[in-house]
Amino acid sequence: MSAQTRAVARAALFGLLSWVIPFVVSFGLFPLKKTNAALFSTLMYLVVLVIAGALLMAVFQICFPLLASRQSTISVES
């Protein structure tokens, strides 16, 4: 398997996970929508944000390990 094929497969996997995980969680939270729609909406926003953040970290750790481990320094001159 070539590097380009692996990169495309990883991108497809992360894209699928970013859709499937919130979709599955929404099934568990759906009964809450009838009693408190605002809470359901807020929880779904939080689920999407947490999953997006976790997948973003995973992408940088798996696909771009040199960028993830690199320390950036900012110098402020006075």
C-alpha distances in whole Angstrom, upper triangle without the diagonal:
4,7,8,6,7,10,11,10,12,15,15,16,18,20,21,22,24,26,26,27,30,31,31,33,36,36,38,40,41,44,45,45,48,50,49,47,47,45,43,42,42,40,37,37,37,34,32,33,32,28,28,29,27,23,24,24,21,19,21,21,17,15,18,20,22,24,24,26,28,31,33,37,40,43,46,49,52
4,5,5,6,9,10,11,12,14,15,16,18,20,21,23,24,26,27,28,31,32,32,34,36,38,39,41,42,45,46,46,49,51,49,47,47,46,43,42,42,40,37,37,37,34,32,32,31,28,27,28,26,23,23,24,21,18,20,20,16,14,16,18,20,21,23,24,26,30,31,35,37,40,43,46,50
4,5,5,6,9,10,10,12,14,15,16,18,20,21,22,25,25,27,29,30,31,33,35,36,38,39,40,44,44,44,47,49,47,45,45,43,41,40,39,38,35,34,34,32,29,29,29,26,24,25,23,20,20,20,18,15,16,16,13,11,13,15,16,18,19,21,22,26,27,31,33,36,40,42,46
4,5,5,6,9,10,11,12,14,15,16,18,20,21,23,24,26,28,29,30,32,34,35,37,38,39,43,43,43,46,48,46,44,43,42,40,38,38,37,34,33,33,31,28,28,28,25,23,24,23,20,19,21,18,15,16,17,14,11,14,16,18,18,20,22,23,27,28,31,34,37,40,42,46
4,5,5,6,9,10,11,12,14,15,16,18,20,21,22,24,27,27,28,30,32,33,35,36,37,41,42,41,44,46,45,42,42,41,39,37,37,36,33,32,32,30,27,28,28,25,23,25,23,20,20,21,18,16,18,18,15,13,16,18,20,21,22,24,26,29,30,34,36,40,42,45,49
4,5,5,6,9,10,10,12,14,15,16,18,20,21,22,25,25,26,28,30,31,33,34,36,39,40,40,43,45,43,41,41,39,37,36,36,34,31,31,30,28,26,26,25,22,21,22,20,17,17,18,15,13,15,15,11,10,13,15,17,18,19,21,23,27,28,32,34,38,40,43,47
4,5,5,6,9,10,11,12,14,15,16,19,20,21,23,24,26,27,29,31,32,33,35,38,39,38,42,43,41,39,39,38,35,34,33,32,29,28,28,26,23,24,23,20,19,20,18,15,15,16,13,10,12,13,10,8,11,13,16,16,17,19,21,24,25,29,31,35,37,40,44
4,5,5,6,9,10,10,12,14,15,17,18,20,22,23,24,26,28,29,31,32,33,37,37,37,40,42,40,38,37,37,34,32,33,31,28,27,28,25,23,23,23,20,18,20,19,16,16,18,15,12,15,16,13,11,14,17,19,19,20,23,24,27,28,32,34,37,40,43,46
4,5,5,6,9,10,10,12,14,16,16,18,21,21,22,24,26,27,29,30,31,35,36,35,38,40,39,37,37,35,33,31,32,30,27,27,27,24,22,23,23,19,18,20,18,15,16,17,14,12,15,16,13,11,15,17,20,20,20,23,25,28,29,33,35,39,41,45,48
4,5,5,6,8,10,10,12,14,15,16,19,20,21,22,24,26,27,29,30,34,34,34,37,39,37,35,35,33,31,30,29,28,25,25,24,22,19,20,19,16,15,16,15,11,12,14,11,9,12,12,9,8,12,14,17,17,17,20,22,25,26,30,32,36,38,41,45
4,5,5,6,9,10,11,13,14,16,18,19,20,22,23,25,27,28,29,33,33,32,36,37,36,33,33,32,29,28,28,26,23,23,23,20,18,18,18,15,13,15,14,11,11,13,11,8,12,13,11,9,12,15,18,17,17,20,22,25,26,29,31,35,37,40,43
4,6,5,6,9,10,11,12,14,16,17,18,20,22,23,25,26,27,31,31,31,34,36,34,32,32,31,28,27,27,26,23,22,23,20,18,19,19,16,14,17,16,12,14,16,14,12,15,16,14,13,16,19,21,21,20,24,26,28,29,33,34,38,40,44,47
4,5,5,6,9,10,10,12,15,15,16,18,20,21,23,24,25,29,29,29,33,34,33,31,31,30,27,26,26,24,21,21,21,18,16,18,17,14,13,16,14,10,13,14,12,10,14,15,12,12,16,18,21,20,20,23,25,28,29,32,34,38,40,44,47
4,5,5,6,9,10,11,13,14,15,17,19,21,22,23,24,28,28,28,31,33,31,29,28,27,25,23,23,21,19,19,18,16,13,14,14,10,10,12,11,7,9,11,9,8,12,13,11,11,14,16,19,18,17,20,23,25,26,29,31,35,37,41,43
4,5,5,7,9,10,12,13,15,16,18,20,21,22,23,27,27,26,30,32,30,27,27,26,23,22,22,21,18,17,18,15,13,14,15,11,10,13,13,9,11,14,12,11,14,16,14,14,16,19,22,20,20,23,25,27,28,31,33,36,38,42,44
4,5,5,6,9,11,11,12,14,16,17,19,20,21,25,25,25,28,30,29,26,27,26,23,22,22,20,17,18,18,15,13,15,16,12,12,15,14,11,13,16,14,13,17,18,16,16,19,21,25,23,22,26,28,30,31,34,36,40,42,45,48
4,5,5,6,9,10,10,12,14,16,17,18,20,23,23,23,27,28,27,25,25,24,21,20,20,18,15,16,16,13,11,13,13,9,10,12,11,8,11,14,12,12,15,16,15,16,18,20,23,22,21,24,26,28,29,33,34,38,40,44,46
4,6,6,7,9,11,12,13,15,17,17,19,22,22,22,25,27,25,23,23,21,19,17,18,16,13,13,13,10,8,10,10,7,7,10,10,7,10,13,12,12,15,16,16,16,18,20,23,22,20,24,26,27,28,31,32,36,38,41,44
4,6,6,6,9,10,11,13,15,16,16,20,20,20,23,25,24,21,21,21,17,16,17,16,12,13,14,11,9,12,13,9,10,13,13,11,14,16,15,15,19,20,19,19,22,24,27,25,24,27,29,31,31,35,36,39,41,45,47
4,6,5,6,9,10,11,13,14,15,19,20,19,22,25,23,21,22,21,18,17,18,16,13,15,15,12,11,14,14,10,12,15,14,12,15,18,16,17,20,21,20,21,23,25,28,27,25,28,31,33,33,37,38,42,43,47,49
4,5,5,6,9,10,11,13,14,18,18,18,22,23,22,20,21,19,16,16,16,13,11,13,12,9,9,12,11,8,10,13,12,11,14,16,15,16,19,20,19,20,23,24,27,26,24,27,29,31,32,35,36,40,42,45,48
4,5,5,6,9,10,10,12,15,15,15,18,20,19,17,17,15,12,12,13,10,7,9,10,6,6,10,10,8,10,13,13,12,15,17,17,18,21,22,22,23,25,26,29,27,25,28,31,32,32,35,36,40,41,45,47
4,6,5,7,9,10,10,14,15,14,17,20,19,17,18,17,13,13,15,13,9,12,13,10,10,13,14,11,13,16,16,15,18,20,20,20,24,25,24,25,27,29,32,30,28,32,34,35,36,39,40,43,45,48,50
4,5,5,7,9,10,13,14,15,18,20,19,18,19,17,14,15,16,13,11,14,14,11,11,15,14,12,15,18,16,16,19,21,20,21,24,25,24,25,28,29,33,31,29,32,35,36,37,40,41,45,46,50,52
4,5,5,6,9,12,12,13,16,17,16,15,16,14,11,12,13,10,8,11,11,8,10,13,12,11,14,16,15,16,19,20,20,21,24,25,25,26,28,29,33,31,28,31,34,35,36,38,39,43,44,48,50
4,5,5,6,9,10,10,13,15,14,12,14,12,9,10,12,9,7,11,11,9,10,14,14,13,15,18,18,18,21,23,22,24,27,27,27,28,31,32,35,33,31,34,36,37,38,40,41,45,46,49,51
4,6,5,8,10,10,13,15,15,14,16,15,11,13,15,12,11,14,15,12,14,17,17,16,19,21,21,21,24,25,25,26,29,30,29,31,33,34,38,36,34,37,39,40,41,44,44,48,49,53,55
4,6,7,9,10,13,14,14,14,16,13,11,13,14,11,11,15,14,12,14,17,17,16,19,21,20,21,24,25,25,27,30,30,30,31,34,34,38,36,33,36,39,40,40,43,44,48,49,52,54
4,6,6,7,10,11,11,10,12,10,7,10,11,8,8,12,12,11,13,16,16,16,19,20,20,21,24,25,25,27,30,30,31,32,34,35,38,36,34,36,39,39,40,42,43,46,47,51,52
4,5,5,8,10,10,9,12,11,7,10,12,11,10,14,15,13,15,18,18,18,21,23,23,24,26,28,28,29,32,33,33,34,36,37,41,39,36,39,41,42,42,45,45,49,50,53,55
4,5,6,7,9,10,13,11,9,12,14,13,13,16,17,16,18,21,21,21,24,26,26,27,30,31,31,33,35,36,36,38,40,41,44,42,39,42,44,45,45,48,48,51,52,56,57
4,5,5,6,7,9,8,6,10,11,10,11,14,15,15,17,19,20,20,23,24,25,26,28,30,30,32,35,35,36,37,39,40,43,41,38,41,43,43,43,45,46,49,50,53,54
4,6,5,4,8,8,5,8,11,10,11,13,15,15,17,19,20,21,22,25,25,26,28,30,31,32,35,36,36,37,39,40,43,41,38,41,43,44,44,46,46,49,49,53,54
4,6,6,10,10,9,11,14,14,14,17,19,19,20,23,24,24,26,28,29,30,32,34,34,36,38,39,40,41,43,44,47,45,42,45,47,47,47,49,49,53,53,56,58
4,6,9,9,9,12,14,14,15,18,19,19,21,23,24,25,27,29,29,31,33,34,35,37,39,40,41,42,44,45,47,45,42,45,47,47,47,49,49,52,52,56,57
4,6,6,6,9,10,11,13,15,16,17,19,20,21,23,25,26,27,29,30,32,33,35,37,38,39,40,41,42,45,42,40,43,44,44,44,46,46,49,49,52,53
4,5,5,6,9,10,11,12,14,15,17,18,20,21,22,24,26,27,28,30,31,33,35,36,37,38,39,41,43,40,38,41,43,43,42,44,44,47,47,51,52
4,5,5,6,9,10,11,12,14,16,17,18,20,21,23,24,26,27,29,30,31,33,35,36,37,38,39,41,39,36,39,41,40,40,42,41,44,44,47,48
4,5,5,6,9,10,11,12,14,15,16,18,20,21,22,24,26,27,28,30,32,33,34,35,36,37,40,37,35,37,39,39,38,40,40,43,43,47,48
4,5,5,6,9,10,10,12,14,15,16,18,20,21,22,24,26,27,28,30,31,32,33,35,36,39,36,34,37,38,38,38,40,41,44,44,48,49
4,5,5,6,9,10,11,12,14,15,17,18,20,21,22,24,26,27,29,30,31,32,33,35,37,34,32,35,37,37,37,39,38,42,42,45,47
4,5,5,6,9,10,11,12,14,15,17,18,20,21,23,24,26,27,29,30,31,32,33,35,33,30,33,34,34,34,36,36,39,39,42,44
4,5,5,6,9,10,10,12,14,15,16,18,20,21,22,24,26,27,28,29,30,31,34,31,29,32,33,33,34,36,36,39,40,43,45
4,5,5,6,9,10,11,12,14,15,16,18,20,21,22,24,26,26,27,29,30,33,30,28,31,33,33,33,35,36,39,40,43,45
4,5,5,6,9,10,11,12,14,15,16,18,20,21,23,24,25,26,27,29,31,28,26,29,31,31,30,33,33,36,36,40,42
4,5,5,6,8,10,10,12,14,15,17,18,20,21,22,24,25,26,27,29,27,24,27,29,29,29,31,31,34,35,39,40
4,5,5,6,8,10,11,12,14,15,16,18,20,21,22,23,25,26,28,26,24,26,28,29,29,32,32,36,37,41,42
4,6,5,6,9,10,10,12,14,15,16,18,20,21,21,23,24,27,24,22,25,27,28,28,30,31,35,36,39,41
4,6,5,6,9,10,10,12,14,15,17,18,20,20,21,22,25,22,20,23,24,25,25,27,27,31,32,36,37
4,5,5,6,9,10,11,12,14,16,17,18,19,20,21,23,21,19,21,23,24,24,27,27,31,32,36,38
4,5,5,6,8,10,10,12,14,15,16,17,19,20,23,21,18,21,23,24,25,28,29,33,34,38,40
4,6,5,6,9,10,10,12,14,15,16,17,18,21,18,16,20,21,22,23,26,27,30,32,35,38
4,6,5,6,9,10,11,12,14,15,16,16,19,16,14,17,19,19,20,22,24,27,29,32,35
4,5,5,6,9,10,11,12,14,15,15,18,16,13,16,19,20,21,24,25,29,31,35,37
4,5,5,6,9,10,10,11,13,14,17,15,13,16,19,20,21,25,26,30,32,36,38
4,5,5,6,9,10,10,11,12,15,12,11,14,16,17,18,21,23,27,29,32,35
4,5,5,6,9,10,10,10,13,11,8,11,14,15,16,20,21,25,27,31,34
4,5,5,6,8,9,10,13,12,10,12,15,17,19,22,25,28,31,34,37
4,6,5,5,7,9,12,11,9,13,15,17,18,22,24,28,30,34,37
4,6,5,5,6,9,7,6,9,11,14,15,19,21,24,27,30,34
4,6,6,5,8,8,6,8,11,14,16,19,22,26,29,32,35
4,6,6,10,10,9,11,14,17,19,23,25,29,32,35,38
4,6,9,9,9,12,14,17,19,22,25,28,31,34,38
4,6,6,6,9,10,14,15,19,21,25,28,31,34
4,5,5,6,9,12,14,18,21,24,27,30,34
4,5,5,6,10,12,15,19,22,25,28,31
4,6,5,8,10,13,16,19,23,26,29
4,6,8,10,14,17,20,23,26,30
4,6,9,13,16,19,22,26,29
4,6,10,13,16,19,22,26
4,6,10,13,16,19,22
4,7,10,13,16,20
4,6,10,13,16
4,7,10,13
4,6,10
4,6
4
